[in-house]
Amino acid sequence: MAESFNSSRTRQTRLAAPSFAAALIVCVLASGCAASRPAPQQVWPRYSLSAQRTIRLNLPGGRPFDASGLWRFPSGQFLTVNNRHAGVYRVEFLADGQNANLARVEDCFNATQLSALGTRAGEELDCEGLAADERGRIYLCEESRRWILRCAPGANRAERLPIDWSPVQKFFSAADPNASFEGIAIGGDTLFVANERNSPLIIAVDLNTLKVRNHFTVYPTSPSWLGTHYSDLVWFKDRLWVLLRHERVVLEVDPRRPTVLAEYDFRALEDELGYQKHFPTGIMEGLWVDRDGIWLLTDNNGLGLQTAPADRRPTLVQCGWPMAQPKESK
């Protein structure tokens, strides 16, 4: 009886802990981040995204895969990253058009290359954002260390860019290493880096000098009580496209002013996917934008579908460009 009682108490404690943590997060964020952000100064078009196609990504070796970041080469080849383990993965579409395999890119950001950067054997990197430049070199951002990594496929070498972050150092959280670099994009000779959550910020870095050029913030129409969470960035048609995980929108931004030009809402689309959640947060962490439309990729944190809890595969969603009237602006 005693063992049974103690086991029951242990299970109850484990179940109660997430609820307490969730309540604490809600109280802190609701009283802080969301309340302090400014209201939009102008009105812009707002659209609702709908899924044209959903592709389930088969887990490599059946292992957990928290997808974060998305890139598509002109050939149509998609790449993504797993924030549980450093490395880049190809998305290999299957003939049915509804499923794809994730396959490791072995000649870029492998264990040998990363150890040359000073990482220890078995040490995990929290790689989030993914981009590539006009020469085909692949970039990753590592969150907890605030590293920008670069690799040229076939060159068998990775490097860490010695960027001088001093102009924006004050925005980096000293208490939460998991509230930092979450997305990157490259437009010409400029690297854009998204610093998430505690001090949301988009940083523009000159890739020639590795110096910070400037930094700015942009906000959607409606705030989230969870605070602003920049989750991925894409450069397309001289615009910076910004994925906001908690607000569940994509912003089209002119970074030169900087100004929001349009807003694309995907809340209903995400709800229809039907993933389980520990907390009432958004789950999109990968973004791609091209002439075919807007692509979104889930980071479902190892959780399955509500209708099939054992199915933990991420989902890649293709959304066409909205052709109907824009969602009513506020």
Sequence and secondary structure as in RCSB ss.txt:
>XXXX:A:sequence
MAESFNSSRTRQTRLAAPSFAAALIVCVLASGCAASRPAPQQVWPRYSLSAQRTIRLNLPGGRPFDASGLWRFPS
GQFLTVNNRHAGVYRVEFLADGQNANLARVEDCFNATQLSALGTRAGEELDCEGLAADERGRIYLCEESRRWILR
CAPGANRAERLPIDWSPVQKFFSAADPNASFEGIAIGGDTLFVANERNSPLIIAVDLNTLKVRNHFTVYPTSPSW
LGTHYSDLVWFKDRLWVLLRHERVVLEVDPRRPTVLAEYDFRALEDELGYQKHFPTGIMEGLWVDRDGIWLLTDN
NGLGLQTAPADRRPTLVQCGWPMAQPKESK
>XXXX:A:secstr
 HHHHHHHHHHHHHHHHHHHHHHHHHHHHHHTHHHHS   SS   EEE  EEEEEEEE GGG    EEEEEE TT
S EEEEETTEEEEEEEEE TTSSEEEEEE TTSS HHHHHTTT  TT    EEEEEE TT  EEEEETTTTEEEE
E TTS  EEE   B GGGGGGS SS TTSSEEEEEEETTEEEEEE TTS EEEEEETTTTEEEEEE    SS  T
T   EEEEEEETTEEEEEETTTTEEEEEETTTTEEEEEEE HHHHHHH B  SSS   EEEEEEETTEEEEEE  
TT  BSS TT    EEEEE    S  B   
